[in-house]
Amino acid sequence: MSKYEIQITDKVKKSLTSINKEDRLRIQMAIDLLGENPRPPAAKKLQDSNYYRVRVGDYRIIYSIDDGKLIIQIIQAIHRREAYRNI
């Protein structure tokens, strides 16, 4: 069971449906692992923001962490060329 609760926005759920099945499964596995360790060695804090990102192939998972409530909110799971727009 996850240490952190993972909240995925409806926007992210919708964007995941447009991703091919193989990549979608890899992204979902990475999201599940964030529940155990929200700051894995591969995660990087985005400059001038409270968001973190994890790379999954050509895709990026951008998320925020609320350590007080043990919640991870997935902000985006999107192709790298579009990942940093509108954050």
C-alpha atoms as an extended CHARMM CRD file, in Angstrom:
* protein
*
        87  EXT
         1         1  MET       CA              0.0000000000        0.0000000000        0.0000000000  PROA      1               0.0000000000
         2         2  SER       CA              1.1640000000        3.5030000000       -0.8060000000  PROA      2               0.0000000000
         3         3  LYS       CA              2.4950000000        5.7510000000        1.8840000000  PROA      3               0.0000000000
         4         4  TYR       CA              1.1840000000        8.8010000000       -0.0320000000  PROA      4               0.0000000000
         5         5  GLU       CA             -2.2680000000        9.1760000000       -1.5570000000  PROA      5               0.0000000000
         6         6  ILE       CA             -2.0850000000        9.8810000000       -5.2750000000  PROA      6               0.0000000000
         7         7  GLN       CA             -4.5730000000       12.3140000000       -6.7990000000  PROA      7               0.0000000000
         8         8  ILE       CA             -4.8280000000       12.4440000000      -10.5690000000  PROA      8               0.0000000000
         9         9  THR       CA             -6.6890000000       15.3360000000      -12.1680000000  PROA      9               0.0000000000
        10        10  ASP       CA             -9.3700000000       14.6950000000      -14.7840000000  PROA      10              0.0000000000
        11        11  LYS       CA             -7.2040000000       16.5200000000      -17.3230000000  PROA      11              0.0000000000
        12        12  VAL       CA             -4.3990000000       14.0000000000      -16.7630000000  PROA      12              0.0000000000
        13        13  LYS       CA             -6.7850000000       11.0340000000      -16.9650000000  PROA      13              0.0000000000
        14        14  LYS       CA             -8.0620000000       12.3370000000      -20.2910000000  PROA      14              0.0000000000
        15        15  SER       CA             -4.5690000000       12.9210000000      -21.6730000000  PROA      15              0.0000000000
        16        16  LEU       CA             -3.5200000000        9.3850000000      -20.7020000000  PROA      16              0.0000000000
        17        17  THR       CA             -6.2150000000        7.9140000000      -22.9520000000  PROA      17              0.0000000000
        18        18  SER       CA             -4.5030000000        9.4080000000      -26.0090000000  PROA      18              0.0000000000
        19        19  ILE       CA             -1.1600000000        7.7530000000      -25.1860000000  PROA      19              0.0000000000
        20        20  ASN       CA             -0.3940000000        4.3160000000      -26.6170000000  PROA      20              0.0000000000
        21        21  LYS       CA             -0.9580000000        1.3800000000      -24.2690000000  PROA      21              0.0000000000
        22        22  GLU       CA              2.7100000000        0.4930000000      -23.6840000000  PROA      22              0.0000000000
        23        23  ASP       CA              3.6940000000        4.0310000000      -22.6790000000  PROA      23              0.0000000000
        24        24  ARG       CA              0.5000000000        4.4620000000      -20.6580000000  PROA      24              0.0000000000
        25        25  LEU       CA              1.3420000000        1.3530000000      -18.5880000000  PROA      25              0.0000000000
        26        26  ARG       CA              4.8830000000        2.6190000000      -17.9650000000  PROA      26              0.0000000000
        27        27  ILE       CA              3.5140000000        5.9930000000      -16.8550000000  PROA      27              0.0000000000
        28        28  GLN       CA              0.9810000000        4.3330000000      -14.5410000000  PROA      28              0.0000000000
        29        29  MET       CA              3.7220000000        2.1880000000      -12.9730000000  PROA      29              0.0000000000
        30        30  ALA       CA              5.8550000000        5.2940000000      -12.3840000000  PROA      30              0.0000000000
        31        31  ILE       CA              2.8980000000        7.0910000000      -10.7900000000  PROA      31              0.0000000000
        32        32  ASP       CA              2.2660000000        4.1090000000       -8.5080000000  PROA      32              0.0000000000
        33        33  LEU       CA              5.9210000000        4.1160000000       -7.4240000000  PROA      33              0.0000000000
        34        34  LEU       CA              5.6560000000        7.7880000000       -6.4730000000  PROA      34              0.0000000000
        35        35  GLY       CA              3.2190000000        6.7520000000       -3.7450000000  PROA      35              0.0000000000
        36        36  GLU       CA              6.0390000000        4.8430000000       -2.0530000000  PROA      36              0.0000000000
        37        37  ASN       CA              8.8150000000        7.3440000000       -2.7300000000  PROA      37              0.0000000000
        38        38  PRO       CA              7.6880000000       10.7930000000       -3.9100000000  PROA      38              0.0000000000
        39        39  ARG       CA             11.2650000000       11.9630000000       -4.4150000000  PROA      39              0.0000000000
        40        40  PRO       CA             13.0710000000        9.1490000000       -6.2610000000  PROA      40              0.0000000000
        41        41  PRO       CA             16.6550000000        9.7820000000       -7.3780000000  PROA      41              0.0000000000
        42        42  ALA       CA             15.4550000000       10.4620000000      -10.9420000000  PROA      42              0.0000000000
        43        43  ALA       CA             12.9950000000       13.1750000000       -9.8300000000  PROA      43              0.0000000000
        44        44  LYS       CA             13.9690000000       16.7970000000      -10.2490000000  PROA      44              0.0000000000
        45        45  LYS       CA             12.4490000000       19.8630000000       -8.6540000000  PROA      45              0.0000000000
        46        46  LEU       CA             11.3760000000       22.3550000000      -11.2940000000  PROA      46              0.0000000000
        47        47  GLN       CA             13.0890000000       25.6960000000      -11.0860000000  PROA      47              0.0000000000
        48        48  ASP       CA             11.0880000000       28.5280000000       -9.4950000000  PROA      48              0.0000000000
        49        49  SER       CA              8.1350000000       26.2710000000       -8.6170000000  PROA      49              0.0000000000
        50        50  ASN       CA              6.9560000000       23.6830000000       -6.0920000000  PROA      50              0.0000000000
        51        51  TYR       CA              6.5650000000       20.9850000000       -8.7440000000  PROA      51              0.0000000000
        52        52  TYR       CA              8.6990000000       17.9390000000       -9.4120000000  PROA      52              0.0000000000
        53        53  ARG       CA              9.1090000000       15.9510000000      -12.5960000000  PROA      53              0.0000000000
        54        54  VAL       CA              9.9630000000       12.3780000000      -13.4340000000  PROA      54              0.0000000000
        55        55  ARG       CA             10.9660000000       11.2020000000      -16.8910000000  PROA      55              0.0000000000
        56        56  VAL       CA              9.2700000000        8.1490000000      -18.3860000000  PROA      56              0.0000000000
        57        57  GLY       CA             10.7340000000        7.7170000000      -21.8600000000  PROA      57              0.0000000000
        58        58  ASP       CA              9.5560000000       10.6630000000      -23.9750000000  PROA      58              0.0000000000
        59        59  TYR       CA              6.9250000000       11.5670000000      -21.3880000000  PROA      59              0.0000000000
        60        60  ARG       CA              7.1100000000       13.6660000000      -18.2430000000  PROA      60              0.0000000000
        61        61  ILE       CA              5.0860000000       13.3230000000      -15.0690000000  PROA      61              0.0000000000
        62        62  ILE       CA              4.8020000000       16.6690000000      -13.3030000000  PROA      62              0.0000000000
        63        63  TYR       CA              3.4800000000       16.5780000000       -9.7610000000  PROA      63              0.0000000000
        64        64  SER       CA              3.3070000000       18.3500000000       -6.4290000000  PROA      64              0.0000000000
        65        65  ILE       CA              3.8790000000       16.8930000000       -2.9710000000  PROA      65              0.0000000000
        66        66  ASP       CA              2.0110000000       17.7820000000        0.2120000000  PROA      66              0.0000000000
        67        67  ASP       CA              4.0820000000       16.1490000000        2.9620000000  PROA      67              0.0000000000
        68        68  GLY       CA              1.7380000000       17.3620000000        5.6990000000  PROA      68              0.0000000000
        69        69  LYS       CA             -1.2650000000       15.5100000000        4.2680000000  PROA      69              0.0000000000
        70        70  LEU       CA              0.7530000000       12.7720000000        2.4990000000  PROA      70              0.0000000000
        71        71  ILE       CA             -0.7500000000       13.6240000000       -0.8900000000  PROA      71              0.0000000000
        72        72  ILE       CA              0.8200000000       13.6360000000       -4.3300000000  PROA      72              0.0000000000
        73        73  GLN       CA             -1.1360000000       15.4860000000       -6.9880000000  PROA      73              0.0000000000
        74        74  ILE       CA             -0.3110000000       14.5950000000      -10.5710000000  PROA      74              0.0000000000
        75        75  ILE       CA             -0.4700000000       17.8390000000      -12.5720000000  PROA      75              0.0000000000
        76        76  GLN       CA              0.5590000000       16.5330000000      -15.9960000000  PROA      76              0.0000000000
        77        77  ALA       CA              1.5780000000       13.3160000000      -17.6940000000  PROA      77              0.0000000000
        78        78  ILE       CA              2.4100000000       14.4640000000      -21.1760000000  PROA      78              0.0000000000
        79        79  HSD       CA              4.9390000000       14.2780000000      -24.0200000000  PROA      79              0.0000000000
        80        80  ARG       CA              8.1500000000       16.1350000000      -23.2420000000  PROA      80              0.0000000000
        81        81  ARG       CA              7.7250000000       18.7410000000      -25.9900000000  PROA      81              0.0000000000
        82        82  GLU       CA              4.5280000000       19.9920000000      -24.3110000000  PROA      82              0.0000000000
        83        83  ALA       CA              5.2870000000       19.2530000000      -20.6640000000  PROA      83              0.0000000000
        84        84  TYR       CA              6.4960000000       22.6170000000      -19.4170000000  PROA      84              0.0000000000
        85        85  ARG       CA              3.9170000000       24.8560000000      -21.0350000000  PROA      85              0.0000000000
        86        86  ASN       CA              1.3040000000       26.4550000000      -18.7950000000  PROA      86              0.0000000000
        87        87  ILE       CA              2.6960000000       25.3050000000      -15.4590000000  PROA      87              0.0000000000
